[in-house]
Amino acid sequence: MSRFLLFCSVAFLVAAEDPWTDASTHDLHGYARALSLDLRGVVPTADELTEIEESGAVSDTMLDAWLGSSDFEEQVIAKHRDFFWNQLEINLLQRRKIFKRDGIYFSNQRARYTRLQTQAHCGDFEADVNELNQPQSWVENDDGSISEGYVVVYPYWDPETPTEVCAFDAQLTTESENGVDCSTEDAHEEQDCGCGPNMQWCLVNASENAVETGFSRDLTERVRSVLQSGGSYADILTGNTMYMNGPMVHFFRYIAPFDTENYELPVPLAMLPEISPYDEGFTPVTLAEHHDGVLTAPGWLLRHQTNRGRANRFYSAFLCKEFIPPEGGVGDLSDQEVPTPNLIMREGCLGCHARLEPWAAYWGRWSEASIVHRSADDFPAYSEVCQTCATSTERCPDICDDYYVVESSHEDVDPYLGWYLPYAFLTGDKKEHPDLGPLGWVELSESDGSLGTCATRNAARWLLNWEESSEVYETWAADFNGHEDYRALIKQIVTSPQYWRGAP
């Protein structure tokens, strides 16, 4: 007879002679199995079952060991991956991507500058090049394009494998004949600028996916750090440490400079860690002061690309609330001849937007669909220059046209002419939201208990499949808000009669 079946038989006989009165012992095996699966994702080991059998319970020592295990960390990380929605799948920088055709990598984005035709290929033959991989001769095709052939390189993403790359794209030039630095965004249209040494200025699908995975993992590595350090739950959101691996560092050092409109370095170049571009281990990096924790991390900003989307996800995942349209919908808005652009006040819209717009403004200093921070020094809340050109016939500077309110389509806009766009229609203390940043909202949610209450609700959903509130739930939330110890919250739930009764 197996040890497991023997244990079940013994447990049955003991129960018959001395009925268990403690709820946790009604089905000790079921409780231990459910507890281990919830906390670790695995069933108890044979040795653990023996210990449980001998003691008649899952001891406090064993429970603490399970809660302190790496398996528990992975379970919590998996839950928070759902909160973050941090599976990133975007085109990081399309113009720097190279693709493979007939086994040879080439840039279809630059073909019109190098081969004189959009997406023209280099041809399947060895190129005639100098020491900088610059073509010395080429074939002229009937359609007016040229084919220069390929060279063999050892790219940074796979330095052990010889790889065929079109010669124009494999050029090692650091400065073009026109004096353009080939490592900057101005070099994209320069014929004699390529991907540089080891192809370091270009991306392939594999290297792009590695960067995106790193950005996503950074969020959950912050969860791991808080669990391992014993910090408060809010530290997951507020911590100023980013976790970088080799692909991420390579992207910031060599690729991001080709698109300064959408990407900026999270730390000065000299502070980027020295990591191999294919090293997937994570290194902690302390961020600059203007970063607002996980809510301004690349993995968050690029996954939730609009400020409304960023606010909505935080509201849903970490405050456990949602926007519910009024019964019957927003109604017929066709009778509004010239509807106000102020969604905070627009009829039919204000039910949700009266809250959403001020909350979205917490990200007002962060550009949308990018990871660039716009400081108050460079983009003051109010610009007299922009206000002047907005109310006169003079042409506004580009910065005003792009980032400030300079056109009036409605009388409600007039008071905000000359204001930086994220400040438009904000009133009272809500005008402070862009400069407070999303941490302002986190700190408010922490102080009023809503952040901790939602964390408790999310834990109850995970472990008990609870949706509704109850007296014991309120007690757990109150206790958690007193210390924000996430492990203590989980332990409180799994040692409660409510969990025991829920075990199979």
Buried (B, 14 or more C-beta within 10 A) or exposed (E): EEEEEEBBEEBEEBBEEEEBEEBBBBBBBEBBBBBBBBBBEEEBEEEBBEBBBEEBBBEEEBBEEBBEBEBBBBBBBEBBBEBBBBEBEEEBBEBBBBEEEEEBBBBBBBBBBBBBBEBBBBBEEEBBBEEEBBBEEBEEBEEEBBBBBBBEBEBBBBEEEEBBBBBBBBBBBEBBEEEBBBBBBBBBBBBBBBBBBBBBBBBBEEBBBBBBBBBBBBBBBBBBBBBEEEBBBBBBBBBBBBBBBBBBBBBBBBBBBBBEEBBBBBBEEEEBBEBBBBBBEBBEBEBEEBBBBBBBBBBBBBBBEEBBBBBBBBBBBBBBEEEEEEEEEBEEEEEEEEBBBBBBBBEBBBBBBBBBBBBBBBBBBBBBEBBBBBEEEEBBBBBEBBBBBBEEEEEBBEEBBEBBBBEBEEEBBEEBBBBBBBBBBBEEEBBBBBBBBBBBBBBEBBEEBBBBBBBBBBBBEBBBEBEEEEEBBEEBBEBBBEEBBBBBBBBBBBBBEBBBEBBE
